[in-house]
Amino acid sequence: MSERKSINRYYPPNEDPSKVKFSNKISNKTKNGKPKAYSVRAMAPFSMKCLKCKEYIAKSRKFNVRKETTDRDYLGIKILRFSLRCPRCYAELIYETDPKNADFQCVSGCKKNYERSAPIKENESIDEMIVRLEKESKEDERMKELERKGGKKNGLTSEETGMEQLEKRLVEQQKEKERVEELEELQEQMHNLEQRRNQMDEATRIRTTSKADKVLPTVELDQEAKRAFDEFKKKKEKKQSAGVLSTAYSSSSDEGEEEEAQMEDKDSLSQHVVGSKRSLLEPIKGIVRRKKTKILL
């Protein structure tokens, strides 16, 4: 039984391979001479905006793209052209590869949302290109080193990630909150101390005024008693002087009358002292009565 698919073929000695025409030969051009386009499934290499309907197309969004190879090249690298349809207005968006800048550039119907920060010079020599590539490779190595150490990718010299900065900010906010709470607590303590100091000052003032009210009547009472005793002494001296004069003119004096006079003087003195004490004790009794009513209330 013969093979279903023959692998080995017989070529006669007089066979000329240049005259053989293969039907499955791939051509990059159509019959009209235009570049042949292929329909491929691809993702948008950059974020763009449609110029007709202002629709934003995000990076890495998938489309059915027509891919074609142009006649232009850069240092032997062919430039490819891609065309797709806007998902909103179905306008044709065309962009090409840019081997010189290692990027893509818009041709028609669309616009990049972000451009390169430092575009490459148009008339760049080979030496300048080598220097630029070396600088870019050093920058890439530096960024990879920062990434290994936990740094950012956006070219900043700080080696802290966004999460670490967020944690530090949260810690600072917590510390600030604790400081505010401590300050409020200290202010409340100072307010309480001020109130207690005012209460103590009021109590001492009341105590001193009550003591002064108590001391003043006793002093006045002593002065009144001393005054009454001095008056009694003067009266007694006058009577004694009057008795001596009467004895000089009369031969004898009645002892009973003298004793009665002395008793009357003593009674009058005692009545005078008692009356002065009562008059001085009246304000003290009023103060004591008011304090008792305050305590009961």
Phi, psi and omega in degrees: 000132182281161180289145179289319177240115181282130180265314181269135178243154179262125176246120179291163183295331181269019181282135179249109183295335182291338181273354182279133178249118179271133182280339182262024179286130182274130179241139179275000181232152176276184179293331179280355180091001179277155178298138181279136183253145178241143176266118182232161175262118184218167178252151178294125183284347180206162177280133185224173179226134178286132182281348182270308182251001179062031178278135178268132180245120183283159177291147178070018173278137187274140179217160166272109190249142171269122183249131178217150181260126181274172178279346182276156177209169178224112183053041177085000179264123182290144179264126182258147179240138181234140178225138179218174181252142177293133182290350181255308183251359177061027174282153182277127179246126185237135174216159184232163173281152180231085184297333182295316181261003183054049185209188176242153177226143181281141180255307182201148173084349183216168181213142179288143175281332180226130178258164177293140181291323182231091180294152182278148181295150180288309181262071182263130179279172182292322179295317178296322178295320179295317178297318180296317180295322177295319179296319179294322178294321176295320178296321177296319178296320179296319179293323177295322177295317177296323179294322177294326179278354179100020181271184181272167179257358186267014175089005179281151180282344181292139180260016180261136177280170180296324179294320179294319177296322178296318178297317178298318179296320178295320178296317178296320178296321178295318178296319179298320179296318179296320178296321178295319179296319178297319179297317178297320178296319178295320178297321178294319178297318178297322178296317178296319179296322179295319178296317179297321179296319178296319178297318179295319178297320179295321179294317179295322179295318178295321181294317180294320179294322178293321178295319179296321178295327179285321185287323184299315179295325178296319179295316178297323178296317178297318180296319180294319179296319179296321179296318179294321178295321178295318178298317178298321180294320179296316179299319180296318179295320178298317180295320178297318178295322177293324178293322179296319178295321181292325177292330178291323180272335180246156185281329184213160179232151182277117181292328180297320179296320179297317180297320179296321179295319178297318179297319179296320178297318180296317180298316180296321178296314181297319179295320179296316180295317181296318179296320178293322179295317180297318180295328179279330181279348181300311179296327179295318179297323179295319179297314180298321180295319179294319179295321178297320179293322177296318180295319179295324178290000000 
